[in-house]
Amino acid sequence: MIWKPDRARQQRRLVADLYERAVVPCQRRAVLAGGLPGADKAGALRQEGISPSEYLVVSVAGVLQEMAARSLIPVVSGLSPMEAADLAHAEAQFVAKRVALRALADGRNVILDISMASELSVTSWLATLRSAGYTVSGVFVDLPIEEAVRRAEAAHRRGEADYRRGVGHGGRYIPPEAIRALAGRPRPGPPASTDATVTAAAGTTMPEGLGAGPLAGLIAAYRSGAITLGELARTLQTWKLPAVPSACPPGLQDASAAIDDLEPYVPGSFDDIVRAYDLGELTDADYATLATALTT
């Protein structure tokens, strides 16, 4: 999806604010922490000797909370902002991707707090992290299905009780049937065992490095003055940019509300334009021109 310029500006401010809070080392370390809703990932990380304070934690749930705080979740009569969060869930997966890509540009340590349900998402992020020179490790926290349902319902009730007292933005509602559908999928293999040269199901291979490739080269040519913005836009109109797949795997649509994987990163796609935009390499006007050219 190519977001309209006004919404893209709001997303960009959100990405910048989330990233600028990250006072963590730039050691190019990454951890993929997976599990069902309610899984004690923080406890599992502590057992592995990993201190979250040394990492930027990127999570879809965290992005949704920030979107609620900024009134970026559609208003539904009778529901708190977080109860309506599923309406912005796919957008939050996209924004979380942007936060992670922003961190990788500086080599910032990151923890990707995810479901680990989408093989394509996990594969794409392993490839991206390794191409950026990261050391990657992973944990997957087991949790009984009904305990995950119970914890999700309890978190929803607590959030709603706080909201009625004027605290917070409500409790996120994750349908029990979505959690059960998610738990019924095959368990993923350990992330660290995946080969770095893997080919993603979207038809792309691991990039040689972020900021590399023909599209990045075109953006660099525009920034240097070698081509105009109009020439860049016209060139992109003649290209068939690869599509970016959903974070929800085929066949798991019933579990989509419970899947908090980041949207996959696809090198050479519109992702690289958005990445340049978040890094300040493209202005609001530049983004608007390119987005319009590719959607008309």
N, C-alpha and C positions, 0 to 999 in steps of 0.2 A: 504494500500500500504506500502510495506517495501522499503524505499529509499536506493539507492546504497550508499556505504560508503563515496565516495567523496562528493556527494550531501548532505549526512547527516552531514558531517563535516561543510559544509557551513551553513547549517541550524542551527547547534549547535552554531556557532559563532554569527549568527544573533540573536538567542534566548538570548544568554548571554549578548550581547550588549544592546538589548532592555530592558532586566531585570535590568542590572546594572545602567541604567539611572533613575530607579525608587527610588528616595529618598522620600519615603512615609512611614507612620506609619505601624507597624505590629499589627493591632487591630482586624484582622479577620472580616473585614466588606466587603461586596460585594454588588454591585448594578448591576442589569441587565437593560440596557437602550435600548429599542426597538423602531423601527419605520422605515418608508420607507426612501430611499435615500433622503437627503436634509432636513429631519426632524430636528428641533431645539432641539436636545437632551440636549445640554449644557444649554439652557434656561430653559428647564423642570427640570433639576437637580438643578439649582439655585433656582427655585421656591420651591423645596423640601428641601432647605437648605443644599444641598450636594455640597461640593467644590471639583471639579476634581483634584485640586492640592494636595489633601490628598489621592489620589488613583492612582494606576497604571492603565491607560486606555489601555485596550486590544481591538484592532479592526483589522479586516481583511484589511480595507482600509489603516490603518497605516502600517501594515506588507507589503502590496503591494508597498507602497512608499519606504520602506526600501529595498525591493527586487530590485526595479528599481534603487536605488542609488548604489547598489552593482552589477549591471548587471546580476541579477539572473532571469530576465524575458526574454524569448526567443525574439530574434531580428526579427522583421518583416519589410521588406522593405517598406518605405513610412509611417510607423507608429512610433509615439513616444513610449518610453518604457511603459508609462501608458496607451496608447491606446491599447497596446497588453496585458494589464494586465489580461484579461480574460483567457489567456493561462496558467497563474500561479495562478488562483483564488483558485482552490482546494488545491494547495500546501500552499497558504497563510492561508487558513482555518485550515490546519494542523499545521503550524508554530504558529499561534495565540493560538491554543490549548496548545502547548508546553510552550509558554510564561506564560499562565495562570497557568498551572500545576507547573511551576517553582516558581511562586509567592505564590501559596498555600503552598508550602513546608516551607516557612518562615512565613506564616500568614499575608503576605502583603495585604493591602487593595487593592481591584480591582474593576474597573468598566468594565463590559463586554459590549462594544458598538456593538450591534448586530441588526439583522433584526427581530428576534423573530418569524421567519416563520416556523422553524423546531421544532415541538413538541418534537421529540427525542433529538435534541441538547439541548433545554431548560431544558428538564427533566433530562438529564444526568448531566448537569452542576449544576442544583439545588441540585441533590443528592450528587454530588462531593463536592460542597461548604459546604453543611451541614455536610457531613461526616468529613470534615476537621475543623469543629467547627466554621463555619462562620455564622454571622448574615446576612441574605439576604433580600434585598428589591428590588423593581423594578418599572420602569416607562415605559409606552408605549405612544409615542407621535403621535397623529393623524395628518395627513396631507392629503389634497385632492390629488387624484391621479394625475391630470394634473399639479398641483403645484409641486409635486415630480418630474415629468418628466421635467418640466421647469427648476427646480433648478439643476437637474443632467446635463441637456444640458448646462446650464450656467457655471457650474463648469468645464465641459469638455472644453468649449471654453476658459475660463480664463486660464486653465492649458496649453492649446496649445499655446495661445498667449504669455504666459511667456516663454514657451519652445523655441519659435522662437526667443525670445530675449536672449536666453542663460541662462534662470533661471528655475530651477526645471527639472522635468522628463516628463512633458506633462500632459495632462488631461485624467483621466480615463473615458472611454466611457461605459456607461450602456445603452443598447438598451431600447428605450421607451416601446417596447412590453414586455420586461422582467419586467419592473416596473409595467406595467398594469397587467401582469399575477400574480405578487406578491401581488398587492393590491387586487386582486379578491379572495384571499384565505380567509377562515374564520378568524376573528380577534382572537388572542390568549387571554386566560384568564390571570388575573394578576399573575405574577410569584410567589409572596410571598404566594399565597394561595395553591400552590401545596404541597401535603404531602411529607414529607422527606423520607418516606419508599416506594415511588413509584417504580414500576418495569419498566425499560426501554424497549422499543420495541425491542431492540437488544437481549433481553433475559437475561440481567444482572440485579442484584439488587444493591442497594446502598451499596458501600463498607463500612466496619467498620471503615476504615480510610485509607488515602493514604499511600502507602508503606506497606499495609497489604495484606494477601492472599498468596496462594501457590507459585506463580511466584516470588513475592517479597521475599519470604522465600528462594527460590532457589538462587536468586541473592545475598542475604545476606550470604548464605552458601558458595558461591564462593568467596565473598569478605573476609570471615573469614578464608579461606583456607580449609574448610571442604570438598569441592569438587573442581575439576579442571575445567577450562574453557571448555575443551573437554567433560567432564561429563555433564556440564550444557547444552552445545549445543546438545548432544545426547539425553538428557532427553527432551528438548524442541521439538526435532524432533518426539518424540513419543506422544506428547500432541497435541490436536486439539485446538489451541488458538482461542478464539472467534474473529469473524471478526469485523472490525470497519466500521460502515455504513457511507455513505456520509452525509454531512451537508444539501444536497438538498433533501427534502422529496419526496417520490414517488408521481407522478402526478404533480409535480411542476417543471419539467425539463425546461419548457419554461421560468421560472422565475429565473433559476439558476444563471445567470450573475448578478442579483440584490440581491441575498441572501448572506448576510454577517454574517451568523451565524458561530460560531466556530464548527469545527468538533467535534462530540460527543466523550467523554472519556468513554472507555469501560474497566473496571477493569479486570485484568487477561489477557489482550490482549497484542500485541506487544507494545501498549502504555506504559506499565510498564517498558519495556526494554528501550524505548526512554527516559522516565522520569528519569530512573537511569543514563542514558548516560548524560542527561542535568545537572544532579546534581553532576556529576563527580564521580559517583559510578562505572561507566564502562568507560574504555578508548576507544580511537578510534579503536585500534586493537581488543578490546573485542567486540565492536559493529559490526565491519566488520566480525568477526568470527560467531557471532550469526545470523546476517542478511544473510550471505551466507548459513549457515546451514538450515535456514528456507525457503530459496528460491531455493534450489537445491534438 
